[in-house]
């Protein structure tokens, strides 16, 4: 003789309302939407790397144009010299944000 016993537990409606279950379901759905997979993170890193390389190229181009304009103008004024120092400091601060790669 075989006896199959099935256990089933249900919360009585007065203990946990449907709105609590709906809220829990909403929280679970939002958590899944907010969780970033490794693949999504990798794609974002690649996008940001491309953007950083683009910005770096643009800044280098602007600096080259500025350098050429200054050289073509001859002697620079004290105001231009101060502006160049400020630009140099800003670039140094930006460069210091990321540690240089160790080679060798």
DRENTORKOL-3810 file (N, C-alpha, C; in nm, 4 decimals):
REM DRENTORKOL-3810
@n.u->0.0831; n.v->-0.1159; n.w->0.0000; ca.u->0.0000; ca.v->0.0000; ca.w->0.0000; c.u->0.0892; c.v->0.1244; c.w->0.0000
@n.u->0.0589; n.v->0.2224; n.w->-0.0862; ca.u->0.1336; ca.v->0.3463; ca.w->-0.0957; c.u->0.0435; c.v->0.4622; c.w->-0.0576
@n.u->0.0981; n.v->0.5494; n.w->0.0255; ca.u->0.0231; ca.v->0.6688; ca.w->0.0641; c.u->0.1019; c.v->0.7903; c.w->0.0177
@n.u->0.0433; n.v->0.8734; n.w->-0.0631; ca.u->0.1035; ca.v->0.9979; ca.w->-0.1082; c.u->0.0487; c.v->1.1123; c.w->-0.0239
@n.u->0.1407; n.v->1.1846; n.w->0.0373; ca.u->0.1001; ca.v->1.2975; ca.w->0.1193; c.u->0.1501; c.v->1.4247; c.w->0.0515
@n.u->0.0622; n.v->1.5144; n.w->0.0277; ca.u->0.0965; ca.v->1.6420; ca.w->-0.0335; c.u->0.0732; c.v->1.7513; c.w->0.0697
@n.u->0.1824; n.v->1.8257; n.w->0.0971; ca.u->0.1705; ca.v->1.9359; ca.w->0.1913; c.u->0.1503; c.v->2.0647; c.w->0.1130
@n.u->0.0586; n.v->2.1415; n.w->0.1579; ca.u->0.0331; ca.v->2.2685; ca.w->0.0923; c.u->0.0062; c.v->2.3724; c.w->0.1998
@n.u->0.0819; n.v->2.4827; n.w->0.1896; ca.u->0.0623; ca.v->2.5891; ca.w->0.2873; c.u->0.0188; c.v->2.7136; c.w->0.2130
@n.u->-0.0844; n.v->2.7725; n.w->0.2579; ca.u->-0.1324; ca.v->2.8970; ca.w->0.2007; c.u->-0.1463; c.v->2.9984; c.w->0.3138
@n.u->-0.1018; n.v->3.1196; n.w->0.2815; ca.u->-0.1219; ca.v->3.2267; ca.w->0.3780; c.u->-0.2697; c.v->3.2633; c.w->0.3792
@n.u->-0.3238; n.v->3.2740; n.w->0.4954; ca.u->-0.4630; ca.v->3.3218; ca.w->0.5004; c.u->-0.4688; c.v->3.4647; c.w->0.4477
@n.u->-0.5722; n.v->3.4990; n.w->0.3775; ca.u->-0.5822; ca.v->3.6320; ca.w->0.3169; c.u->-0.5653; c.v->3.7460; c.w->0.4172
@n.u->-0.6009; n.v->3.7234; n.w->0.5416; ca.u->-0.5906; ca.v->3.8320; ca.w->0.6378; c.u->-0.4476; c.v->3.8528; c.w->0.6894
@n.u->-0.3542; n.v->3.7587; n.w->0.6650; ca.u->-0.2168; ca.v->3.7751; ca.w->0.7118; c.u->-0.1342; c.v->3.8559; c.w->0.6118
@n.u->-0.1347; n.v->3.8178; n.w->0.4877; ca.u->-0.0595; ca.v->3.8888; ca.w->0.3837; c.u->-0.1545; c.v->3.9227; c.w->0.2707
@n.u->-0.1685; n.v->4.0491; n.w->0.2460; ca.u->-0.2631; ca.v->4.0918; ca.w->0.1434; c.u->-0.2024; c.v->4.0789; c.w->0.0048
@n.u->-0.2854; n.v->4.0860; n.w->-0.0954; ca.u->-0.2394; ca.v->4.0801; ca.w->-0.2345; c.u->-0.1465; c.v->4.1953; c.w->-0.2669
@n.u->-0.1680; n.v->4.3112; n.w->-0.2043; ca.u->-0.0842; ca.v->4.4260; ca.w->-0.2349; c.u->0.0607; c.v->4.4001; c.w->-0.1931
@n.u->0.0818; n.v->4.3255; n.w->-0.0847; ca.u->0.2181; ca.v->4.2918; ca.w->-0.0435; c.u->0.2827; c.v->4.2020; c.w->-0.1476
@n.u->0.2117; n.v->4.1054; n.w->-0.1979; ca.u->0.2655; ca.v->4.0157; ca.w->-0.3015; c.u->0.2962; c.v->4.0936; c.w->-0.4298
@n.u->0.2084; n.v->4.1874; n.w->-0.4636; ca.u->0.2318; ca.v->4.2700; ca.w->-0.5816; c.u->0.3567; c.v->4.3552; c.w->-0.5644
@n.u->0.3738; n.v->4.4116; n.w->-0.4441; ca.u->0.4921; ca.v->4.4924; ca.w->-0.4177; c.u->0.6187; c.v->4.4082; c.w->-0.4236
@n.u->0.6134; n.v->4.2899; n.w->-0.3673; ca.u->0.7284; ca.v->4.1989; ca.w->-0.3722; c.u->0.7610; c.v->4.1624; c.w->-0.5166
@n.u->0.6606; n.v->4.1337; n.w->-0.5949; ca.u->0.6814; ca.v->4.1016; ca.w->-0.7362; c.u->0.7434; c.v->4.2198; c.w->-0.8105
@n.u->0.6973; n.v->4.3404; n.w->-0.7802; ca.u->0.7528; ca.v->4.4609; ca.w->-0.8420; c.u->0.8987; c.v->4.4794; c.w->-0.8040
@n.u->0.9309; n.v->4.4568; n.w->-0.6772; ca.u->1.0699; ca.v->4.4682; ca.w->-0.6318; c.u->1.1586; c.v->4.3679; c.w->-0.7039
@n.u->1.1140; n.v->4.2475; n.w->-0.7184; ca.u->1.1929; ca.v->4.1441; ca.w->-0.7877; c.u->1.2140; c.v->4.1815; c.w->-0.9337
@n.u->1.1108; n.v->4.2311; n.w->-1.0001; ca.u->1.1236; ca.v->4.2726; ca.w->-1.1394; c.u->1.2217; c.v->4.3882; c.w->-1.1541
@n.u->1.2138; n.v->4.4872; n.w->-1.0644; ca.u->1.3058; ca.v->4.6007; ca.w->-1.0702; c.u->1.4492; c.v->4.5575; c.w->-1.0453
@n.u->1.4677; n.v->4.4662; n.w->-0.9518; ca.u->1.6023; ca.v->4.4173; ca.w->-0.9221; c.u->1.6620; c.v->4.3502; c.w->-1.0456
@n.u->1.5827; n.v->4.2738; n.w->-1.1165; ca.u->1.6314; ca.v->4.2078; ca.w->-1.2379; c.u->1.6671; c.v->4.3109; c.w->-1.3449
@n.u->1.5868; n.v->4.4170; n.w->-1.3555; ca.u->1.6141; ca.v->4.5212; ca.w->-1.4536; c.u->1.7401; c.v->4.5998; c.w->-1.4190
@n.u->1.7638; n.v->4.6205; n.w->-1.2901; ca.u->1.8772; ca.v->4.7009; ca.w->-1.2472; c.u->2.0080; c.v->4.6232; c.w->-1.2452
@n.u->2.0002; n.v->4.4936; n.w->-1.2354; ca.u->2.1217; ca.v->4.4129; ca.w->-1.2306; c.u->2.1887; c.v->4.4138; c.w->-1.3669
@n.u->2.3166; n.v->4.4481; n.w->-1.3660; ca.u->2.3925; ca.v->4.4528; ca.w->-1.4904; c.u->2.4707; c.v->4.3219; c.w->-1.5036
@n.u->2.4588; n.v->4.2597; n.w->-1.6160; ca.u->2.5349; ca.v->4.1377; ca.w->-1.6378; c.u->2.6789; c.v->4.1735; c.w->-1.6722
@n.u->2.7665; n.v->4.0751; n.w->-1.6648; ca.u->2.9060; ca.v->4.0989; ca.w->-1.7011; c.u->2.9166; c.v->4.1412; c.w->-1.8471
@n.u->2.8335; n.v->4.0835; n.w->-1.9325; ca.u->2.8369; ca.v->4.1198; ca.w->-2.0736; c.u->2.7964; c.v->4.2655; c.w->-2.0935
@n.u->2.6936; n.v->4.3095; n.w->-2.0226; ca.u->2.6505; ca.v->4.4494; ca.w->-2.0319; c.u->2.7585; c.v->4.5431; c.w->-1.9782
@n.u->2.8220; n.v->4.5018; n.w->-1.8685; ca.u->2.9297; ca.v->4.5827; ca.w->-1.8109; c.u->3.0463; c.v->4.5925; c.w->-1.9073
@n.u->3.0815; n.v->4.4825; n.w->-1.9720; ca.u->3.1913; ca.v->4.4821; ca.w->-2.0684; c.u->3.1598; c.v->4.5754; c.w->-2.1857
@n.u->3.0374; n.v->4.5711; n.w->-2.2352; ca.u->2.9988; ca.v->4.6600; ca.w->-2.3450; c.u->3.0084; c.v->4.8059; c.w->-2.3026
@n.u->2.9670; n.v->4.8365; n.w->-2.1796; ca.u->2.9737; ca.v->4.9740; ca.w->-2.1303; c.u->3.1190; c.v->5.0186; c.w->-2.1173
@n.u->3.2051; n.v->4.9309; n.w->-2.0679; ca.u->3.3477; ca.v->4.9626; ca.w->-2.0570; c.u->3.4063; c.v->4.9902; c.w->-2.1949
@n.u->3.3701; n.v->4.9096; n.w->-2.2927; ca.u->3.4206; ca.v->4.9305; ca.w->-2.4285; c.u->3.3712; c.v->5.0632; c.w->-2.4860
@n.u->3.2439; n.v->5.0961; n.w->-2.4621; ca.u->3.1899; ca.v->5.2245; ca.w->-2.5097; c.u->3.2633; c.v->5.3424; c.w->-2.4457
@n.u->3.2860; n.v->5.3331; n.w->-2.3159; ca.u->3.3550; ca.v->5.4420; ca.w->-2.2458; c.u->3.5005; c.v->5.4538; c.w->-2.2898
@n.u->3.5643; n.v->5.3418; n.w->-2.3187; ca.u->3.7028; ca.v->5.3444; ca.w->-2.3667; c.u->3.7099; c.v->5.4138; c.w->-2.5019
@n.u->3.6171; n.v->5.3826; n.w->-2.5902; ca.u->3.6127; ca.v->5.4473; ca.w->-2.7222; c.u->3.5890; c.v->5.5973; c.w->-2.7057
@n.u->3.4978; n.v->5.6343; n.w->-2.6158; ca.u->3.4694; ca.v->5.7757; ca.w->-2.5916; c.u->3.5930; c.v->5.8467; c.w->-2.5368
@n.u->3.6636; n.v->5.7822; n.w->-2.4430; ca.u->3.7835; ca.v->5.8427; ca.w->-2.3852; c.u->3.8903; c.v->5.8619; c.w->-2.4917
@n.u->3.9089; n.v->5.7637; n.w->-2.5794; ca.u->4.0079; ca.v->5.7753; ca.w->-2.6862; c.u->3.9710; c.v->5.8891; c.w->-2.7816
@n.u->3.8415; n.v->5.9041; n.w->-2.8104; ca.u->3.7943; ca.v->6.0119; ca.w->-2.8972; c.u->3.8248; c.v->6.1480; c.w->-2.8344
@n.u->3.7911; n.v->6.1630; n.w->-2.7071; ca.u->3.8151; ca.v->6.2892; ca.w->-2.6373; c.u->3.9641; c.v->6.3192; c.w->-2.6315
@n.u->4.0439; n.v->6.2175; n.w->-2.6025; ca.u->4.1891; ca.v->6.2357; ca.w->-2.5959; c.u->4.2433; c.v->6.2842; c.w->-2.7301
@n.u->4.1952; n.v->6.2269; n.w->-2.8391; ca.u->4.2371; ca.v->6.2698; ca.w->-2.9725; c.u->4.1957; c.v->6.4125; c.w->-3.0028
@n.u->4.0736; n.v->6.4481; n.w->-2.9610; ca.u->4.0255; ca.v->6.5840; ca.w->-2.9841; c.u->4.1084; c.v->6.6860; c.w->-2.9059
@n.u->4.1395; n.v->6.6537; n.w->-2.7810; ca.u->4.2196; ca.v->6.7445; ca.w->-2.6991; c.u->4.3594; c.v->6.7592; c.w->-2.7593
@n.u->4.4186; n.v->6.6498; n.w->-2.8021; ca.u->4.5511; ca.v->6.6567; ca.w->-2.8638; c.u->4.5489; c.v->6.7448; c.w->-2.9884
@n.u->4.4448; n.v->6.7311; n.w->-3.0692; ca.u->4.4313; ca.v->6.8132; ca.w->-3.1897; c.u->4.4202; c.v->6.9610; c.w->-3.1560
@n.u->4.3400; n.v->6.9935; n.w->-3.0545; ca.u->4.3249; ca.v->7.1335; ca.w->-3.0131; c.u->4.4570; c.v->7.1893; c.w->-2.9598
@n.u->4.5295; n.v->7.1085; n.w->-2.8839; ca.u->4.6579; ca.v->7.1535; ca.w->-2.8306; c.u->4.7589; c.v->7.1766; c.w->-2.9427
@n.u->4.7591; n.v->7.0888; n.w->-3.0412; ca.u->4.8490; ca.v->7.1077; ca.w->-3.1554; c.u->4.8161; c.v->7.2366; c.w->-3.2305
@n.u->4.6868; n.v->7.2626; n.w->-3.2500; ca.u->4.6456; ca.v->7.3855; ca.w->-3.3185; c.u->4.6832; c.v->7.5082; c.w->-3.2362
@n.u->4.6659; n.v->7.5010; n.w->-3.1060; ca.u->4.7025; ca.v->7.6120; ca.w->-3.0187; c.u->4.8535; c.v->7.6359; c.w->-3.0228
@n.u->4.9290; n.v->7.5283; n.w->-3.0162; ca.u->5.0748; ca.v->7.5400; ca.w->-3.0211; c.u->5.1198; c.v->7.6044; c.w->-3.1524
@n.u->5.0597; n.v->7.5615; n.w->-3.2632; ca.u->5.0951; ca.v->7.6180; ca.w->-3.3943; c.u->5.0587; c.v->7.7658; c.w->-3.4023
@n.u->4.9425; n.v->7.8034; n.w->-3.3486; ca.u->4.9000; ca.v->7.9434; ca.w->-3.3520; c.u->4.9941; c.v->8.0302; c.w->-3.2688
@n.u->5.0366; n.v->7.9792; n.w->-3.1551; ca.u->5.1280; ca.v->8.0556; ca.w->-3.0696; c.u->5.2632; c.v->8.0723; c.w->-3.1379
@n.u->5.3121; n.v->7.9651; n.w->-3.1978; ca.u->5.4406; ca.v->7.9732; ca.w->-3.2679; c.u->5.4337; c.v->8.0698; c.w->-3.3851
@n.u->5.3213; n.v->8.0715; n.w->-3.4554; ca.u->5.3054; ca.v->8.1616; ca.w->-3.5699; c.u->5.2944; c.v->8.3071; c.w->-3.5257
@n.u->5.2467; n.v->8.3311; n.w->-3.4045; ca.u->5.2276; ca.v->8.4673; ca.w->-3.3561; c.u->5.3573; c.v->8.5305; c.w->-3.3061
@n.u->5.4565; n.v->8.4495; n.w->-3.2813; ca.u->5.5818; ca.v->8.5047; ca.w->-3.2293; c.u->5.5805; c.v->8.5108; c.w->-3.0782
@n.u->5.6237; n.v->8.6232; n.w->-3.0231; ca.u->5.6279; ca.v->8.6384; ca.w->-2.8779; c.u->5.4874; c.v->8.6358; c.w->-2.8196
@n.u->5.4745; n.v->8.5733; n.w->-2.7019; ca.u->5.3424; ca.v->8.5663; ca.w->-2.6390; c.u->5.3330; c.v->8.6709; c.w->-2.5273
@n.u->5.2092; n.v->8.7087; n.w->-2.5002; ca.u->5.1841; ca.v->8.8058; ca.w->-2.3939; c.u->5.1832; c.v->8.7332; c.w->-2.2597
@n.u->5.1986; n.v->8.8065; n.w->-2.1510; ca.u->5.1899; ca.v->8.7432; ca.w->-2.0188; c.u->5.0562; c.v->8.6721; c.w->-1.9966
@n.u->4.9469; n.v->8.7252; n.w->-2.0497; ca.u->4.8156; ca.v->8.6630; ca.w->-2.0335; c.u->4.8108; c.v->8.5265; c.w->-2.1011
@n.u->4.8702; n.v->8.5167; n.w->-2.2194; ca.u->4.8743; ca.v->8.3884; ca.w->-2.2902; c.u->4.9622; c.v->8.2899; c.w->-2.2136
@n.u->5.0727; n.v->8.3409; n.w->-2.1586; ca.u->5.1623; ca.v->8.2549; ca.w->-2.0810; c.u->5.0894; c.v->8.1984; c.w->-1.9581
@n.u->5.0090; n.v->8.2801; n.w->-1.8898; ca.u->4.9306; ca.v->8.2349; ca.w->-1.7749; c.u->4.8277; c.v->8.1307; c.w->-1.8187
@n.u->4.7591; n.v->8.1579; n.w->-1.9314; ca.u->4.6581; ca.v->8.0647; ca.w->-1.9824; c.u->4.7214; c.v->7.9299; c.w->-2.0163
@n.u->4.8410; n.v->7.9321; n.w->-2.0752; ca.u->4.9103; ca.v->7.8070; ca.w->-2.1064; c.u->4.9458; c.v->7.7303; c.w->-1.9792
@n.u->4.9889; n.v->7.8025; n.w->-1.8763; ca.u->5.0198; ca.v->7.7379; ca.w->-1.7486; c.u->4.8964; c.v->7.6742; c.w->-1.6870
@n.u->4.7838; n.v->7.7434; n.w->-1.6929; ca.u->4.6580; ca.v->7.6893; ca.w->-1.6399; c.u->4.6141; c.v->7.5654; c.w->-1.7178
@n.u->4.6288; n.v->7.5709; n.w->-1.8493; ca.u->4.5938; ca.v->7.4556; ca.w->-1.9324; c.u->4.6839; c.v->7.3375; c.w->-1.8998
@n.u->4.8113; n.v->7.3633; n.w->-1.8854; ca.u->4.9055; ca.v->7.2576; ca.w->-1.8507; c.u->4.8708; c.v->7.1947; c.w->-1.7167
@n.u->4.8349; n.v->7.2772; n.w->-1.6191; ca.u->4.7953; ca.v->7.2257; ca.w->-1.4877; c.u->4.6681; c.v->7.1411; c.w->-1.4965
@n.u->4.5714; n.v->7.1867; n.w->-1.5765; ca.u->4.4459; ca.v->7.1120; ca.w->-1.5925; c.u->4.4722; c.v->6.9758; c.w->-1.6556
@n.u->4.5603; n.v->6.9720; n.w->-1.7540; ca.u->4.5923; ca.v->6.8454; ca.w->-1.8196; c.u->4.6656; c.v->6.7531; c.w->-1.7230
@n.u->4.7547; n.v->6.8081; n.w->-1.6427; ca.u->4.8263; ca.v->6.7275; ca.w->-1.5428; c.u->4.7300; c.v->6.6688; c.w->-1.4403
@n.u->4.6317; n.v->6.7489; n.w->-1.3974; ca.u->4.5329; ca.v->6.6979; ca.w->-1.3019; c.u->4.4519; c.v->6.5847; c.w->-1.3639
@n.u->4.4124; n.v->6.6007; n.w->-1.4897; ca.u->4.3367; ca.v->6.4963; ca.w->-1.5587; c.u->4.4211; c.v->6.3707; c.w->-1.5740
@n.u->4.5464; n.v->6.3881; n.w->-1.6103; ca.u->4.6360; ca.v->6.2749; ca.w->-1.6278; c.u->4.6587; c.v->6.2007; c.w->-1.4968
@n.u->4.6590; n.v->6.2729; n.w->-1.3862; ca.u->4.6852; ca.v->6.2102; ca.w->-1.2564; c.u->4.5663; c.v->6.1287; c.w->-1.2053
@n.u->4.4514; n.v->6.1423; n.w->-1.2684; ca.u->4.3347; ca.v->6.0661; ca.w->-1.2261; c.u->4.3523; c.v->5.9163; c.w->-1.2485
@n.u->4.4307; n.v->5.8812; n.w->-1.3488; ca.u->4.4530; ca.v->5.7401; ca.w->-1.3819; c.u->4.6017; c.v->5.7106; c.w->-1.3710
@n.u->4.6314; n.v->5.6084; n.w->-1.2919; ca.u->4.7705; ca.v->5.5712; ca.w->-1.2715; c.u->4.8316; c.v->5.5202; c.w->-1.4012
@n.u->4.9541; n.v->5.5630; n.w->-1.4295; ca.u->5.0223; ca.v->5.5181; ca.w->-1.5502; c.u->5.0503; c.v->5.3678; c.w->-1.5407
@n.u->5.0452; n.v->5.3027; n.w->-1.6558; ca.u->5.0719; ca.v->5.1577; ca.w->-1.6605; c.u->5.2196; c.v->5.1332; c.w->-1.6329
@n.u->5.2456; n.v->5.0271; n.w->-1.5591; ca.u->5.3838; ca.v->4.9901; ca.w->-1.5284; c.u->5.4327; c.v->4.8975; c.w->-1.6395
@n.u->5.5443; n.v->4.9337; n.w->-1.6988; ca.u->5.5993; ca.v->4.8521; ca.w->-1.8077; c.u->5.7308; c.v->4.7911; c.w->-1.7628
@n.u->5.7634; n.v->4.6802; n.w->-1.8248; ca.u->5.8934; ca.v->4.6206; ca.w->-1.7978; c.u->5.8864; c.v->4.5022; c.w->-1.7182
END
